[in-house]
Amino acid sequence: MNTPYQKLKQILPFLILAAMAVTIVSLTIGKEIYGHREQNLVSFAVVNFSGYLFFFLMPVELAFVYYLKSGADVYLLTTMAVGTALGAQLVDYYIGRFFSFHMIDRLIGRHRYEKAKTEIRKYGNITIFVFNLLPISSPVILLAAGMLKHRLEEALFYSFAGLLMKYLLIIIIF
């Protein structure tokens, strides 16, 4: 039987992470939108990096479209999007590699990373590529790759390829 204290203890990490995500967006892109200021790519970099950390769920593709439509340099924006995403996924990989299962389980839940581990074991690098190509939870895949001690070079290569293709498709569509 779960007591109210146990329920609070279960949802508290989620609430803290959600508050941090809202704060990051509010202090960067939010200020630019509501303050009618010129868009700053540093704000985009902070939001994009944060959005690719496995413990934040942020719609980074929407931020990319917003900056793309605001007239940002396409090449610089794409380079920044892919670079910050890879940097954050590198962090995810090493967290998966070096932190305990119990700690990760408390942050994101066993089901999410178990599913990701199963996909990587079953399909390997194709999973990493597809999860980075689509706007789904690719950071969890790199976390699972780290937990499985998947080759870092392969994980980063397929992440890079999927991210680059995703952002190029977004540029073509928008």
C-alpha positions as CSV (number, residue, x, y, z in Angstrom):
1,M,0.0,0.0,0.0
2,N,1.4,3.4,-1.0
3,T,1.2,6.1,1.6
4,P,0.8,9.7,0.6
5,Y,4.5,10.2,1.5
6,Q,5.5,7.4,-0.8
7,K,3.4,8.8,-3.6
8,L,5.0,12.2,-3.1
9,K,8.4,10.6,-3.1
10,Q,7.7,8.9,-6.4
11,I,6.4,12.0,-8.3
12,L,8.8,14.6,-6.7
13,P,11.7,13.9,-9.1
14,F,9.3,14.4,-12.1
15,L,8.0,17.6,-10.7
16,I,11.5,19.0,-10.0
17,L,12.6,18.1,-13.6
18,A,9.5,19.6,-15.1
19,A,10.0,22.8,-13.2
20,M,13.6,22.9,-14.4
21,A,12.6,22.4,-18.0
22,V,10.0,25.2,-17.8
23,T,12.5,27.5,-16.2
24,I,15.1,26.8,-18.9
25,V,12.6,27.5,-21.7
26,S,11.2,30.6,-19.9
27,L,14.6,32.1,-19.3
28,T,15.8,31.6,-22.9
29,I,13.2,31.4,-25.7
30,G,10.3,32.6,-23.5
31,K,12.0,35.9,-22.9
32,E,12.7,36.4,-26.5
33,I,9.2,35.6,-27.6
34,Y,7.4,37.6,-25.0
35,G,9.9,40.4,-24.9
36,H,9.9,40.8,-28.7
37,R,13.6,40.7,-28.7
38,E,15.9,39.5,-31.4
39,Q,16.4,35.8,-31.3
40,N,19.7,34.7,-29.8
41,L,21.2,31.4,-30.8
42,V,22.8,30.9,-27.4
43,S,19.2,30.5,-26.1
44,F,18.5,27.9,-28.7
45,A,21.7,26.1,-27.8
46,V,20.8,25.9,-24.1
47,V,17.3,24.7,-24.9
48,N,18.4,22.2,-27.5
49,F,21.2,20.8,-25.2
50,S,18.7,20.5,-22.3
51,G,16.1,18.9,-24.5
52,Y,18.4,16.1,-25.5
53,L,19.3,15.2,-21.9
54,F,17.3,12.0,-21.1
55,F,15.6,13.4,-18.0
56,F,14.0,16.4,-19.8
57,L,11.2,16.1,-22.3
58,M,11.3,19.2,-24.4
59,P,10.0,19.7,-28.0
60,V,13.4,20.7,-29.4
61,E,12.2,20.3,-33.0
62,L,9.7,23.1,-32.4
63,A,12.4,25.4,-31.1
64,F,14.4,24.6,-34.3
65,V,11.4,25.5,-36.5
66,Y,10.9,28.7,-34.4
67,Y,14.5,29.9,-35.0
68,L,14.4,28.8,-38.6
69,K,11.3,30.8,-39.3
70,S,12.8,33.8,-37.4
71,G,15.5,34.1,-40.0
72,A,18.4,32.4,-38.3
73,D,21.3,31.3,-40.5
74,V,20.3,27.8,-41.6
75,Y,23.8,26.4,-41.6
76,L,24.7,27.8,-38.2
77,L,21.4,26.7,-36.7
78,T,21.7,23.2,-38.1
79,T,25.3,22.9,-36.9
80,M,24.3,24.1,-33.4
81,A,21.3,21.8,-33.3
82,V,23.3,18.7,-34.2
83,G,26.3,19.7,-32.1
84,T,24.4,20.4,-28.9
85,A,22.3,17.3,-29.4
86,L,25.4,15.1,-29.7
87,G,26.9,16.8,-26.7
88,A,23.9,16.1,-24.6
89,Q,23.6,12.5,-25.9
90,L,27.3,12.0,-24.9
91,V,26.3,13.0,-21.4
92,D,23.3,10.6,-21.6
93,Y,25.6,7.8,-22.8
94,Y,28.1,8.3,-19.9
95,I,25.3,8.5,-17.3
96,G,24.1,5.2,-18.6
97,R,27.5,3.7,-18.5
98,F,28.6,4.8,-15.0
99,F,25.5,5.4,-12.9
100,S,23.6,2.6,-11.1
101,F,20.4,1.1,-12.5
102,H,18.5,2.1,-9.4
103,M,19.3,5.8,-9.8
104,I,18.3,5.8,-13.5
105,D,15.2,3.8,-12.6
106,R,14.1,6.5,-10.2
107,L,14.7,9.2,-12.8
108,I,12.9,7.8,-15.8
109,G,11.3,4.6,-14.8
110,R,12.3,1.0,-15.6
111,H,9.9,0.6,-18.5
112,R,11.4,3.3,-20.6
113,Y,15.0,2.1,-20.5
114,E,14.1,-1.6,-20.6
115,K,12.2,-1.0,-23.8
116,A,15.2,1.0,-25.2
117,K,17.7,-1.7,-24.2
118,T,15.5,-4.3,-25.9
119,E,15.4,-2.3,-29.1
120,I,19.2,-1.8,-29.2
121,R,19.8,-5.5,-28.5
122,K,17.4,-6.5,-31.2
123,Y,18.2,-4.0,-34.0
124,G,21.5,-2.4,-32.9
125,N,22.6,0.8,-34.6
126,I,19.5,1.0,-36.8
127,T,17.6,1.7,-33.5
128,I,19.9,4.6,-32.7
129,F,19.6,6.0,-36.2
130,V,15.8,5.8,-36.4
131,F,15.3,7.2,-32.9
132,N,17.4,10.2,-33.8
133,L,15.7,10.6,-37.1
134,L,12.2,10.8,-35.6
135,P,11.0,13.2,-33.0
136,I,10.9,10.6,-30.3
137,S,12.9,10.0,-27.2
138,S,16.4,9.5,-28.7
139,P,18.2,10.5,-25.5
140,V,16.8,7.4,-23.7
141,I,18.3,5.3,-26.5
142,L,21.8,6.7,-25.8
143,L,21.3,6.2,-22.1
144,A,20.5,2.5,-22.8
145,A,23.4,2.3,-25.2
146,G,25.7,3.4,-22.4
147,M,24.1,0.9,-20.0
148,L,24.8,-1.9,-22.5
149,K,28.3,-0.7,-23.1
150,H,27.5,-0.2,-26.8
151,R,30.5,1.1,-28.8
152,L,30.5,4.9,-28.3
153,E,31.9,5.6,-31.8
154,E,29.1,3.7,-33.4
155,A,26.4,5.2,-31.2
156,L,27.6,8.8,-32.0
157,F,28.0,8.1,-35.7
158,Y,24.4,6.8,-36.0
159,S,23.1,9.5,-33.8
160,F,24.9,12.1,-35.9
161,A,23.4,10.6,-39.1
162,G,19.9,10.5,-37.8
163,L,20.0,14.0,-36.3
164,L,21.5,15.5,-39.5
165,M,18.8,13.9,-41.6
166,K,16.0,14.9,-39.2
167,Y,17.1,18.6,-39.3
168,L,17.6,18.6,-43.0
169,L,14.0,17.2,-43.4
170,I,12.7,19.9,-41.1
171,I,14.5,22.6,-43.2
172,I,12.9,21.1,-46.4
173,I,9.4,20.9,-44.9
174,F,9.5,24.4,-43.3
